[in-house]
Amino acid sequence: MDSQAASGAHRVDGIRYRAGDVLRMSCPFTEAAVTRVSRFHVSVRWPWWEIDAAADGIEWNGDVALPTSADHGWESEYFRTRPAEDTLKAGDRCLVGISPTVVHVLAVHRFDPPLETGWLPRPATYLDVLPQGESHDAGLEEQGYSIDPVGGVPFRLELLFRPFAFLETGDEVVDRDGRAWKFDAPWHWDAFDGAQPSTPSWPLALLFRNGEPTPAAVAAVAEATTTGSHADEVGRWVELTGAEPSTLV
């Protein structure tokens, strides 16, 4: 299995997601049956996936357990039931889905071949997302809520903002002061001279993008950086996410 986590963009069903993207995420509330209830979890028959009978050594019974408010993971779970989890009992019918919420993409993972999870469709891509107000913590081994944007669950993902959308990972530019830089999405800049300051002065001129850039790409970068600054891009992202971008570097 080849698993790759990257800050670069990956095309998923015609959409190119990348780390740093700010999304409005939701999922239509769909009817489901409650199969089991405990103090900390409510299990529902998942309305979107099918059992993968060919999965090697993985047996999934068709249920997904959602935390109740008594569980410490309740606040980090995006899926909710209607009525609320705490009011349900086995045999009830409920709705399960996600109300519109703003998240930002921490990482994009690609799997080739797709993962064997016990359900179908098998995921080929995961997006790790964080909620508003939560920043990346390099000290945590695992962080983020993983979703498969085309994995059967009808997620609705609206791109609200992409920092430095006019640049691609690995782009090389020269800034207003004549300094050359390499851009590593979403935030990190490498100055070829190693000097300070550590971010370029706009406007920017595109020098390299997988070789000599196209005239259209050069023009797009020049136009996008005629006004604004690195700080403006960061400020817009912080405004939407309530998070600290520097920890993503």
Buried (B, 14 or more C-beta within 10 A) or exposed (E): EEEEEBBBBBEBEEEBBBBBBBBBBBBEBBEBBBBEBEEBBBBBBBBBBEBBEEBEEEEBEBBBBBBBEEBEEBEBBBBBBBEEBEEBEEEBEBBBBBEEEBBBBBBBBBBEEBBBBBBBBBBBBBBBBBBEEBBBEEEEEEBBBBBBBBBBBEBEBEBBBBBBBBBBBEBBBBBEEEBBBBBBBBBBBEBEEEEEEEBBBBBBBBBEBEEEBEEEBBEBBBEBBEEEBBEEBBEBBBEBBBBBBEEBE
